[in-house]
Amino acid sequence: MAVVDVIKSCLDSIAQISEHVEGAILYLDSGCTESFQFAGAFPVLLKLGVRAICSLENMCSLDSVVNWNSNSDPALKIVVMTSRLLSDAHRYILRCLSTHKGVHQCTVFTSISELAQSAYPDSPLGPDAFHEYEILLLQDYEEIVKKNQKKASHPEVSNFQESLTFEDEGWSRLTSSEEDVSHSEATSSGKYFFGDSHTEYLGKKLVVSVHHFPMILCPFSPKVFVLPSEGSVSEAYLSAKHEDSLSPGLPPISTGVPPDGDDVPPGALLTAHFLYHLAAKMDLKTEIFSLGDLSKTVGKIMTDMSSLYDVGRRKRSAGLLLIDRTFDLLTPCCHGDSLVDCMFSSLPRRERTTSNSSMKGSKTQLKLVPSSLQRAPLDVQIPLGKILQEEKSDTNDSQLAERIEAFLGGWGACNSSPETVDLVNLCNKVHDGKSFLSEIQLLNGSFVSTETFRGTPYMEAILDRRTKDGALLVKKWLQETLRRQNITVNVKIRPGFATKSELQPMIRALAKSQSSLIRNKGIIQLGAAVLVALDELHSTRWNAFASAEKILSATAGDTSQSLGAQIGDLIHKSTMLGSDGDKKTEHLQGLLSFKDALLLMTVGYILAGENFPTSGSGGPFSWKEEHFLKEAIVDAILKNAPVVKLKFLDGLTEELEANLNRKKSEDTIEASSDLLEFDDDQWGKWGDEEEDDDKKDKKQAYSDMQLKLELLDRVDNLFKSLHKLSTVKRNLSLREGTFSSESNFTGDSDSNKSLIYKLLTRVLGKYDVPGLEYHSTTVGRLFKSGFGRFGLGQTKPSLADQNIIMVFVVGGINAAEVREVQEALSESGRPDVELILGGTTFLTPDDMLTLLMGDSSYM
């Protein structure tokens, strides 16, 4: 029996479109680039005969001269692969066509299915979405060509500004500076563009085809995947703004009434279509189970899409378990013992290629929906350059800069483009004392799931490892690689530990020569990522978080007064840190910033909601306890105004900063006046001066009172959101029953486990799960309604009876849950079960703070 492998399915799908990509210039948008990077798809694409792989958003005319193959003929084909809706990708596709002359064929692959394209709210495309888009693209291309031909025949109107406006239909506006095309090679009859005949209709010779390519996902391993951060599925909102919603990036709090009809969020619609076609591509016939209101909606959409044809085909049976992220917000908010979680939180991320503010698609036209839901890119930037540098390596920097400058100078001999001149000028900045490596971020590595050590995939091996175990495994790989390369390193090795002083010399030794660097880039990048995670600055903050979360968890088992006091103490301590992440305060190890304290307060409120009944104030704490916390928050904001950039303070930040600066200047003046030895006060003040000072003081006091009242109002709104969090029970105390109702099922040792662990332990142990809904397929409903009266009814299947189980968390997952899923599977004694874990995105604690209190929140 074939093993289920997400990476293999993705690469197989790419191989199936070989006839389309062979000999073509391939344009990938940022979502597809992220997906193919994790899947290791770029070597496969080049083997299939792709001429060049280019960025869709950052395309330029030089893309046509890049050619990985020996064939030097002009490219006649363009293939575009996008993870976005066709309406959002339209302007980029049109820009590609208008830039490349002589293209006869344009093939567009989108990860959004044809039905989803048309069903998306306010979509400009109908039921036959792909065919309609082919016609629209040809029409727009024809309009551009006609305008360019008019410009060529009338050179006096060279400043003619082109713009295509499709705002009425939801299309994005094209930037005229990016549309302009050089027509020096085009003939007046247009034959160069469209061939020798049928030039009456200019678009006829350009063949456009649109296809569905569902396998756009980011696999961390063959059994773990998330969706691309800049794809339409992950960026579509999961809940509109209402009293039960927390963030557009999270499902609403479950009330037992799943959204239906026009209330279905676009994120639920796109997620359902993605999972349906993913299962179809992997030849799986899914029995769908859901937990949570939004997951039930996703499951219902998927069952409505099923047909007799789908069910009757020979496919492997699998169970699909859909879970709302809001059932367990505590796990992604906490700093668990996971090396991968620590690395993703410590490493910088790639900058987003596009911003949602530039997308004038349908989602910005809906009411009560944020204009942007921006997920953090999954592509981490491993700073290899900094790690490979020796101390005082100015000479090495200069030599490297000179080599690259010489290369760019040789390239510029044939074509001195502005980009080349800029890069050459960038090299010269080295002589001004700036590091060349930091300027252009040379050698910034990233994770690739298919890279292996003797057949052992790196990411798969460390994904479920704790921090210490994962670092030791990487250290072992480094040692074995050095041994195979016959490289000796003078470093003292301590068994059972992996420290920065041990790993860094080994990484530098492997990267000393160019051949060794290229040959061992996978383990070098991974070792560098571990170094960043183990760095004192990052590890100290992570450990401080973990310690504070343990204290809160232990205190939550006591009384609400003690938990409230602990939260208040954390807030007061955070004011000792002058600024968020300021290097001047690095010596204050163990202290957390005010933003960190807010994240810990979120954890505290979730814990309080699980352990204490709500009081009259609507929250888990008494009025007095909550008033104490509010005062602590107000004082902390007034002392940390420049660094508190949170959504509930929008519009108030400048006033807070001005107030803080004024108080600082007053304190400085007062302190300096105390140092004066002259006693001028003996003369006192004249009456008019004293009266003016009194008026000024009263006016300032009134202004301060207004500011504090406004701030108190904002803090009240913050605590209303915290009250929502306290209603989310991680132990699933639903109307149907309590998740831990059976005392012989869960013990104290499982109290800190994630919901996924508890749920899988229960499912694999064949216990009932309150609130778990089964979605009957088309055939199942037919048996139930029709043949059931003749005694041929279909029994309800059990998730535990499936040998393949796919768990998908609507809202996102983290690496700690990957480990606990493996633990649940191993403890169940079911080695025959293949378990796949997926999620909307990969979540870190900082991502959760952004979703709950930052720009991506409904606060």
Secondary structure, DSSP 8 states (H G I E B T S, - for coil): -----HHHHHHHHHHTTHHHHTT-EEEE-HHHHHHHHHHT-HHHHHHTT-SEEEESTT--GGGGG--SSS--S---EEEEEESS-HHHHHHHHHHHHHHSTT--EEEEEESS-HHHHHHSTT-S--SSHHHHHHHHHHHHHHHHHHHHHHHHH-GGGTT-------GGGT-----HHHH----TT--TT-HHHH-SS--SSTTTTSEEEEEE-----EEEETTEEE--TTSHHHHS-SS-SSTT---TTS-----S----GGGS-HHHHHHHHHHHHHHHHTTEEEEEEEESHHHHHHHHHHHHH--HHHHHS--EEEEEEEEEGGG--HHHHS--S-HHHHHHHHS-B---S--GGG--SGGGGSTT--S------S-B-EEHHHHH--TT-HHHHHHHHHHHHHHHHHHHHH---HHHHHHHHHHHGGGGT--HHHHHTTTEE---TT-EETTEEHHHHHTT--HHHHHHHHHHHHHHHHHHTT--------TT---HHHHHHHHHHHTSSHHHHHHTHHHHHHHHHHHHHHSHHHHHHHHHHHHHHHHHHHHHTS-HHHHHHHHHHHHHHHTTSSSTT-GGGTTSTT---HHHHHHHHHHHHHHHHHHS---TTSSSS-HHHHHHHHHHHHHHHHHSGGG---GGGTTTHHHHHHHHHHHHHHHHHHHHHHT----GGGG---HHHHHHHHHHHHHHHHHHHHHHHHHHHHHHHHHHHHHHHHT--TT-EETTEETT--TTT--GGGTTS-HHHHHHHHHHTT---TT-EEE--HHHHHHHHTGGGGT-------GGG-SEEEEEEET-B-HHHHHHHHHHHHHHT-TT-EEEEEESSB--HHHHHHHHHSTTS--
